Amino acid sequence: MDKPGISVEARERAAEEVELAGKLGGMSLTRQVLTLAMWPLLEQILAFFVGMTDILIAGRMAEGAERVAILDAMGLGGYISWFIYIFQGAVATGVMALVSRSIGARDEKLANRGLGQGLWLGALAGFAAFLILQIGTDYVIQWMGLSPAAGRHAESYIRMLAWSGPIAGAMFAVNAALRGSGDTKTPFLAMVVVNAVNMAASVFLVFGPGPLGGRGVEGIALGTVIGWIAGLFTVVVMLAIKRREGLRWTREGLKLHGETLLRIWRVGVPQAVEIAVMWTIHSYGLRVISNLGNEGALGAHFIAIRLESMSFLPGFAISAAAAALTGQYLGAGSKKMAVKAVRLSWKLGAALMMFMGMCFVFGREWLIGLMAPGSELHADLAGPLLLVCAVTQPFYATCIILKSTMRGAGATKLVMRWSFTSMLFYRIGVLWLLSHFGWVTLTGVWIVFGMDLFTQALVFSRLHFKGQWLDAKV
């Protein structure tokens, strides 16, 4: 029996600390977080430079009205690329949760099965995204209200980018399995290949000589497709040639297994629904921006989003480490250590993202000029957005870390429910009201987004300390 007057939190603090299996065993918690976060951070930096390359190319393909149209098209293309990764990301979440729990429980057979089933499920999810985009691209462009010139560029980009769906989906799942097992270096090396091939191919396909070069925005998208193909081949081969203990390809793991597929899907479906609704909600905000009547508003929004993604680099890297540790400690039976891992990661992520916010304040003019050289229009529109971004960094960090670790624990339904509530209120209700009466500007839209992040940060902080997410089943 529990002693009277002893709180649940006190009992958890008194619980025996456990040691993880594999290379993380024997490390301090801080070293575990930094070890797991290092490679994802480098991976995120590479991904940032790929996105930066895309916009640097797009911003130099033309001048004047044509450049405005291209950047508007790339703004929509950025949101469409997010849609492609909705289903793949859901599968990856399920795979990470299953593999990390299995590694924590020292069930190598189940971990390898999670890897194999994730490969097939990720490819299937990516194929579903491909079909949806091939059918729905025209409708999305019309709904957004792009200009005819921007619409033509957007259609070329999106239809080509859709072909990356099945390949990226499979690679997302494999990388998630590796991270869940504690191996963050192999996914990084595979993403090095993706990014290097992507950047080189995109530059050549846009600026190179014919018949391969000169493809415009379609060339940027084709470079992305080629990069994902090279990356998937790399990670599959690296797993095949590594003869070691831990995650690896097995014949049994690759054979379709309904129960394992269902376990991955059960965790991933709530996130798929969550991100799909999030994408729809964000697309409404994008529609509001594209209908503001400000020339270049969508392109300026896209520039600010790309620059804001610099702050995601440490946030997502640390959240990936925290999610893997959460799953492994829960699999090993220690809620106490799972909570400690989350809170340490939360502090690190918030500090680093707040530092990035200060960089946005003092370096915004130079950063915007780098992406759209000589464009006073985009500088005037995007500058205030980076100031809003700087203010919201601690709230964004809280959302990234706490939501990722709750998903890593398998509590995807909890995350979905509370994310929806806040986003629907602010990003649909408040934006509709303001736009209906003509009271909204581009900066105003970003302030509404910031209010949503502030609210979600408060909600998920409360949910974290309540601790219900620790009891999620995988």
C-alpha positions as CSV (number, residue, x, y, z in Angstrom):
1,M,0.0,0.0,0.0
2,D,1.1,3.6,-0.7
3,K,1.9,5.6,2.3
4,P,-0.7,8.3,3.0
5,G,0.4,11.8,2.1
6,I,2.8,10.6,-0.6
7,S,2.0,12.1,-4.0
8,V,2.2,10.2,-7.3
9,E,5.1,12.5,-8.3
10,A,7.0,11.7,-5.1
11,R,6.6,7.9,-5.7
12,E,7.8,8.4,-9.3
13,R,10.9,10.2,-8.0
14,A,11.6,7.3,-5.7
15,A,11.4,4.7,-8.5
16,E,14.6,3.0,-9.4
17,E,16.4,4.4,-12.4
18,V,16.9,2.0,-15.3
19,E,19.8,1.7,-17.8
20,L,19.0,1.5,-21.5
21,A,20.2,-1.2,-23.8
22,G,22.8,-0.6,-26.5
23,K,25.1,2.3,-26.9
24,L,23.0,4.6,-24.8
25,G,23.5,2.4,-21.8
26,G,25.8,3.9,-19.2
27,M,25.5,7.4,-20.6
28,S,24.2,10.3,-18.5
29,L,20.8,11.7,-19.5
30,T,22.3,14.9,-20.9
31,R,24.8,12.9,-23.0
32,Q,21.9,10.6,-24.3
33,V,20.0,13.7,-25.4
34,L,23.0,15.3,-27.1
35,T,24.1,12.1,-28.7
36,L,20.7,11.4,-30.2
37,A,20.2,15.1,-31.2
38,M,23.5,15.7,-32.9
39,W,22.9,13.8,-36.1
40,P,19.3,15.0,-36.5
41,L,20.5,18.5,-36.0
42,L,23.0,18.1,-38.8
43,E,20.3,16.5,-40.9
44,Q,18.0,19.4,-40.2
45,I,20.7,21.9,-41.2
46,L,21.1,20.0,-44.5
47,A,17.4,20.0,-45.1
48,F,17.3,23.8,-44.4
49,F,20.0,24.4,-47.1
50,V,18.0,22.3,-49.6
51,G,15.0,24.5,-48.9
52,M,17.2,27.6,-49.1
53,T,18.6,26.4,-52.4
54,D,15.1,26.0,-53.8
55,I,14.2,29.6,-53.0
56,L,17.6,31.0,-54.0
57,I,17.1,29.4,-57.4
58,A,13.4,30.6,-57.6
59,G,14.4,34.1,-56.6
60,R,17.0,34.3,-59.4
61,M,15.0,32.8,-62.2
62,A,13.3,36.0,-63.3
63,E,12.7,39.6,-62.4
64,G,9.7,41.9,-61.7
65,A,6.2,40.4,-62.0
66,E,7.5,37.1,-63.2
67,R,9.6,36.7,-60.0
68,V,6.6,37.6,-57.9
69,A,4.6,34.9,-59.7
70,I,7.3,32.3,-59.2
71,L,7.7,33.0,-55.5
72,D,4.0,32.9,-55.0
73,A,3.9,29.5,-56.7
74,M,6.8,28.2,-54.6
75,G,4.8,29.4,-51.5
76,L,2.0,27.2,-52.4
77,G,4.4,24.4,-53.4
78,G,5.9,24.5,-49.9
79,Y,2.5,23.8,-48.4
80,I,1.9,21.0,-50.9
81,S,5.2,19.4,-50.1
82,W,4.0,19.3,-46.5
83,F,0.9,17.5,-47.6
84,I,2.9,14.8,-49.3
85,Y,4.6,14.1,-46.0
86,I,1.4,13.9,-43.9
87,F,0.8,10.2,-44.4
88,Q,4.5,9.3,-44.4
89,G,5.0,11.2,-41.2
90,A,2.1,9.3,-39.6
91,V,3.7,6.0,-40.5
92,A,7.1,7.2,-39.3
93,T,5.6,8.1,-35.9
94,G,4.0,4.7,-35.5
95,V,7.2,3.0,-36.5
96,M,9.3,5.1,-34.1
97,A,6.9,4.4,-31.2
98,L,6.9,0.6,-31.9
99,V,10.7,0.3,-32.5
100,S,11.7,2.4,-29.5
101,R,9.4,0.5,-27.1
102,S,10.8,-2.8,-28.6
103,I,14.4,-1.7,-28.1
104,G,13.6,-0.6,-24.5
105,A,12.0,-4.0,-23.8
106,R,15.0,-5.8,-25.6
107,D,12.7,-7.4,-28.2
108,E,14.9,-7.3,-31.2
109,K,12.6,-9.5,-33.3
110,L,9.7,-7.0,-33.0
111,A,12.0,-4.1,-33.7
112,N,13.2,-5.6,-37.0
113,R,9.6,-6.4,-37.9
114,G,8.6,-2.8,-37.3
115,L,11.4,-1.8,-39.7
116,G,10.3,-4.1,-42.4
117,Q,6.6,-3.3,-42.1
118,G,7.3,0.4,-41.9
119,L,9.1,0.2,-45.3
120,W,6.0,-1.1,-47.0
121,L,3.5,1.0,-45.2
122,G,5.5,4.2,-45.8
123,A,5.7,3.5,-49.5
124,L,1.9,2.8,-49.6
125,A,1.2,6.1,-47.7
126,G,3.3,8.0,-50.2
127,F,1.5,6.5,-53.1
128,A,-1.8,7.6,-51.7
129,A,-0.4,11.2,-51.4
130,F,0.7,10.9,-55.1
131,L,-2.8,9.9,-56.3
132,I,-4.5,12.7,-54.3
133,L,-2.2,15.3,-55.7
134,Q,-2.5,14.2,-59.3
135,I,-6.3,14.4,-59.0
136,G,-6.6,17.5,-56.7
137,T,-3.8,19.9,-57.8
138,D,-6.0,22.0,-60.1
139,Y,-8.7,22.4,-57.4
140,V,-6.2,23.5,-54.8
141,I,-4.7,26.2,-57.2
142,Q,-8.2,27.5,-58.0
143,W,-9.2,27.6,-54.3
144,M,-6.1,29.5,-53.4
145,G,-6.9,32.2,-56.0
146,L,-3.4,32.4,-57.5
147,S,-2.8,34.6,-60.5
148,P,-2.7,32.7,-63.9
149,A,1.1,33.0,-64.1
150,A,1.6,31.8,-60.5
151,G,-0.9,29.0,-61.1
152,R,1.0,27.7,-64.1
153,H,4.3,27.6,-62.2
154,A,2.6,25.9,-59.2
155,E,1.0,23.2,-61.3
156,S,4.3,22.3,-62.9
157,Y,6.1,22.1,-59.6
158,I,3.4,20.2,-57.7
159,R,2.7,17.5,-60.3
160,M,6.4,16.7,-60.5
161,L,7.0,16.8,-56.8
162,A,4.2,14.3,-56.2
163,W,6.3,11.6,-57.7
164,S,8.6,11.7,-54.6
165,G,5.7,10.5,-52.4
166,P,6.3,6.7,-52.4
167,I,10.1,7.0,-52.2
168,A,10.1,9.6,-49.4
169,G,7.4,7.6,-47.5
170,A,9.6,4.5,-47.5
171,M,12.6,6.5,-46.4
172,F,10.7,8.3,-43.7
173,A,9.7,5.0,-42.1
174,V,13.2,3.5,-42.3
175,N,14.8,6.6,-40.8
176,A,12.2,6.7,-38.0
177,A,12.9,3.0,-37.1
178,L,16.6,3.8,-37.0
179,R,16.1,6.8,-34.7
180,G,13.8,4.8,-32.5
181,S,16.5,2.2,-32.1
182,G,19.0,4.9,-31.0
183,D,20.8,5.1,-34.3
184,T,20.6,8.7,-35.6
185,K,23.8,8.7,-37.5
186,T,22.7,6.4,-40.3
187,P,19.6,8.5,-41.2
188,F,21.9,11.6,-41.2
189,L,24.3,10.0,-43.7
190,A,21.4,9.0,-45.9
191,M,20.0,12.5,-45.8
192,V,23.4,13.9,-46.8
193,V,23.0,12.0,-50.0
194,V,19.4,13.3,-50.4
195,N,20.4,16.9,-49.9
196,A,23.6,16.8,-52.0
197,V,21.9,15.1,-55.0
198,N,18.8,17.4,-54.6
199,M,20.9,20.6,-54.7
200,A,23.1,19.6,-57.5
201,A,20.3,18.2,-59.7
202,S,18.0,21.2,-59.1
203,V,20.7,23.7,-60.0
204,F,21.6,21.8,-63.2
205,L,18.0,21.2,-64.2
206,V,17.1,24.9,-63.9
207,F,20.2,26.7,-65.1
208,G,22.0,23.9,-67.1
209,P,22.1,23.6,-70.9
210,G,19.4,21.8,-72.8
211,P,17.9,19.4,-73.3
212,L,18.1,18.5,-69.6
213,G,18.4,22.0,-68.2
214,G,16.1,25.0,-68.5
215,R,13.2,23.3,-66.9
216,G,12.1,26.2,-64.6
217,V,10.3,25.3,-61.3
218,E,9.7,21.8,-62.6
219,G,13.4,21.3,-62.5
220,I,13.5,22.2,-58.8
221,A,10.9,19.6,-58.1
222,L,12.6,17.0,-60.3
223,G,15.8,17.5,-58.4
224,T,13.9,16.7,-55.2
225,V,12.6,13.5,-56.6
226,I,16.0,12.4,-57.7
227,G,17.4,13.2,-54.3
228,W,14.9,11.0,-52.5
229,I,15.6,8.1,-54.8
230,A,19.3,8.4,-54.1
231,G,18.7,8.6,-50.3
232,L,16.4,5.6,-50.1
233,F,18.9,3.5,-52.0
234,T,21.6,4.6,-49.6
235,V,19.8,3.8,-46.4
236,V,18.6,0.4,-47.6
237,V,22.1,-0.5,-48.6
238,M,23.7,0.7,-45.4
239,L,21.3,-1.4,-43.3
240,A,22.0,-4.4,-45.5
241,I,25.8,-4.2,-45.2
242,K,26.0,-3.4,-41.5
243,R,26.6,-6.7,-39.7
244,R,26.0,-5.8,-36.1
245,E,23.6,-6.1,-33.2
246,G,20.5,-4.0,-33.4
247,L,18.2,-3.0,-36.2
248,R,18.6,-4.8,-39.5
249,W,16.8,-6.3,-42.5
250,T,15.4,-9.8,-41.9
251,R,13.3,-12.0,-44.1
252,E,10.7,-12.4,-41.4
253,G,10.6,-8.7,-40.8
254,L,10.0,-7.9,-44.5
255,K,7.3,-10.5,-44.8
256,L,3.9,-8.8,-44.5
257,H,2.6,-9.1,-40.9
258,G,-0.9,-7.9,-40.3
259,E,-0.7,-7.4,-36.5
260,T,2.5,-5.3,-36.7
261,L,1.0,-3.2,-39.6
262,L,-2.0,-2.6,-37.4
263,R,0.0,-1.6,-34.4
264,I,2.0,1.0,-36.5
265,W,-1.2,2.2,-38.1
266,R,-3.1,2.5,-34.8
267,V,-0.5,4.9,-33.5
268,G,0.0,6.7,-36.8
269,V,-3.7,7.2,-37.8
270,P,-4.4,9.9,-35.2
271,Q,-1.4,11.8,-36.3
272,A,-2.4,11.4,-40.0
273,V,-5.8,12.9,-39.1
274,E,-4.2,15.6,-37.0
275,I,-1.7,16.7,-39.7
276,A,-4.3,16.4,-42.5
277,V,-6.6,18.7,-40.6
278,M,-3.7,21.0,-39.7
279,W,-2.8,21.2,-43.4
280,T,-6.4,22.1,-44.3
281,I,-6.4,24.7,-41.5
282,H,-3.1,26.1,-42.7
283,S,-4.3,26.1,-46.3
284,Y,-7.2,28.3,-45.2
285,G,-4.7,30.8,-43.7
286,L,-2.8,30.6,-47.0
287,R,-6.0,31.4,-48.9
288,V,-6.6,34.4,-46.7
289,I,-3.0,35.6,-47.4
290,S,-3.3,35.1,-51.2
291,N,-6.6,37.1,-51.2
292,L,-5.3,40.1,-49.2
293,G,-4.8,42.0,-52.4
294,N,-1.1,42.7,-51.6
295,E,1.2,42.0,-54.5
296,G,3.8,39.5,-53.4
297,A,2.1,38.7,-50.0
298,L,2.3,34.9,-50.6
299,G,5.9,35.0,-51.7
300,A,6.8,37.1,-48.7
301,H,5.0,34.6,-46.5
302,F,7.0,31.8,-48.1
303,I,10.3,33.7,-47.5
304,A,9.5,34.2,-43.8
305,I,8.5,30.5,-43.4
306,R,11.8,29.4,-45.0
307,L,13.7,31.7,-42.7
308,E,11.7,30.7,-39.7
309,S,12.6,27.1,-40.4
310,M,16.1,27.9,-39.2
311,S,14.7,27.9,-35.7
312,F,13.2,24.5,-36.2
313,L,16.6,23.0,-36.7
314,P,17.5,22.6,-33.0
315,G,13.9,22.2,-32.0
316,F,13.1,19.2,-34.2
317,A,16.6,17.7,-33.6
318,I,16.1,17.7,-29.8
319,S,12.5,16.6,-30.1
320,A,13.6,13.6,-32.2
321,A,16.0,12.7,-29.4
322,A,13.5,13.2,-26.7
323,A,10.8,11.2,-28.5
324,A,13.2,8.2,-28.9
325,L,14.3,8.4,-25.3
326,T,10.7,8.7,-24.1
327,G,9.8,5.5,-25.9
328,Q,12.8,3.6,-24.8
329,Y,12.5,4.5,-21.1
330,L,8.8,3.7,-21.2
331,G,9.6,0.4,-22.8
332,A,12.1,-0.2,-20.0
333,G,9.4,0.5,-17.4
334,S,10.6,3.9,-16.1
335,K,8.2,6.7,-16.3
336,K,10.5,8.8,-14.1
337,M,13.3,8.8,-16.6
338,A,11.0,9.4,-19.5
339,V,9.7,12.6,-17.8
340,K,13.3,13.7,-16.9
341,A,14.3,13.2,-20.6
342,V,11.4,15.3,-21.8
343,R,12.0,18.2,-19.3
344,L,15.7,18.4,-20.1
345,S,15.0,18.4,-23.8
346,W,12.3,21.1,-23.3
347,K,14.8,23.4,-21.6
348,L,17.5,22.9,-24.2
349,G,15.1,23.4,-27.1
350,A,13.5,26.5,-25.7
351,A,16.9,28.1,-25.1
352,L,18.3,27.4,-28.5
353,M,15.1,28.5,-30.3
354,M,15.0,31.8,-28.4
355,F,18.6,32.4,-29.5
356,M,17.5,31.9,-33.1
357,G,14.6,34.4,-32.5
358,M,17.2,37.0,-31.6
359,C,19.0,36.3,-34.8
360,F,15.8,37.1,-36.7
361,V,15.4,40.4,-34.9
362,F,18.9,41.7,-35.7
363,G,19.6,39.9,-39.1
364,R,16.2,40.0,-40.8
365,E,17.1,42.6,-43.5
366,W,20.2,40.7,-44.6
367,L,18.4,37.3,-44.6
368,I,15.5,38.6,-46.7
369,G,17.9,40.3,-49.1
370,L,19.7,37.0,-49.5
371,M,16.6,35.2,-50.6
372,A,15.0,37.9,-52.8
373,P,17.9,40.2,-53.7
374,G,16.9,43.8,-54.6
375,S,13.2,43.3,-53.9
376,E,12.0,46.1,-51.6
377,L,8.5,44.7,-51.9
378,H,9.4,41.4,-50.2
379,A,11.7,43.1,-47.7
380,D,8.8,45.4,-46.5
381,L,6.3,42.5,-46.3
382,A,8.5,39.8,-44.7
383,G,10.4,42.0,-42.2
384,P,7.6,42.3,-39.6
385,L,6.8,38.6,-39.9
386,L,10.3,37.7,-38.6
387,L,9.7,40.0,-35.6
388,V,6.5,38.1,-34.8
389,C,8.4,34.8,-35.3
390,A,11.0,35.9,-32.8
391,V,8.5,36.6,-30.1
392,T,6.8,33.2,-30.5
393,Q,10.0,31.1,-30.3
394,P,9.6,29.8,-26.7
395,F,6.0,28.9,-27.3
396,Y,6.9,27.1,-30.6
397,A,9.7,25.2,-28.8
398,T,7.2,24.1,-26.1
399,C,4.8,22.8,-28.8
400,I,7.5,21.0,-30.8
401,I,9.1,19.2,-27.8
402,L,6.0,18.3,-25.8
403,K,3.9,17.2,-28.8
404,S,6.7,15.1,-30.2
405,T,7.4,13.3,-26.9
406,M,3.7,12.6,-26.4
407,R,3.6,11.1,-29.9
408,G,6.8,9.1,-29.1
409,A,5.0,7.7,-26.1
410,G,2.0,6.7,-28.3
411,A,-0.4,9.4,-27.1
412,T,-1.2,10.7,-30.6
413,K,-4.9,11.0,-29.9
414,L,-4.3,13.3,-27.0
415,V,-2.1,15.5,-29.1
416,M,-4.6,15.5,-32.0
417,R,-7.6,16.5,-29.8
418,W,-6.0,19.5,-28.2
419,S,-4.1,20.7,-31.3
420,F,-7.4,20.8,-33.2
421,T,-9.2,22.8,-30.6
422,S,-6.8,25.7,-30.6
423,M,-6.1,25.7,-34.3
424,L,-9.7,25.6,-35.3
425,F,-10.5,28.5,-33.0
426,Y,-7.6,30.8,-34.1
427,R,-6.7,29.8,-37.6
428,I,-10.2,29.3,-38.8
429,G,-12.6,31.2,-36.5
430,V,-10.5,34.3,-35.7
431,L,-9.0,34.6,-39.2
432,W,-12.4,34.2,-40.8
433,L,-13.9,36.9,-38.6
434,L,-11.0,39.3,-39.3
435,S,-10.9,38.7,-43.0
436,H,-14.7,38.9,-43.3
437,F,-14.7,42.5,-42.0
438,G,-11.4,43.4,-43.8
439,W,-9.5,43.9,-40.6
440,V,-6.5,41.6,-41.4
441,T,-3.1,42.2,-42.9
442,L,-0.2,39.8,-43.6
443,T,1.4,40.7,-40.3
444,G,-2.0,40.3,-38.6
445,V,-2.3,36.8,-39.9
446,W,1.1,35.9,-38.4
447,I,0.0,37.5,-35.0
448,V,-3.1,35.2,-35.1
449,F,-0.7,32.2,-35.7
450,G,1.4,33.3,-32.8
451,M,-1.7,33.5,-30.5
452,D,-2.4,29.9,-31.5
453,L,1.1,28.8,-30.6
454,F,0.9,30.6,-27.2
455,T,-2.4,28.8,-26.4
456,Q,-1.1,25.4,-27.4
457,A,2.0,25.9,-25.4
458,L,0.0,26.5,-22.2
459,V,-2.3,23.5,-23.0
460,F,0.4,21.0,-23.7
461,S,2.5,22.2,-20.7
462,R,-0.5,21.4,-18.5
463,L,-1.0,18.0,-20.2
464,H,2.6,17.2,-19.7
465,F,2.5,17.8,-15.9
466,K,-0.8,15.9,-15.5
467,G,1.1,12.9,-16.9
468,Q,-1.8,11.0,-18.7
469,W,0.4,10.7,-21.8
470,L,2.7,8.3,-19.9
471,D,0.0,5.6,-19.9
472,A,-0.5,5.5,-23.7
473,K,-0.5,2.0,-25.3
474,V,1.5,1.1,-28.4
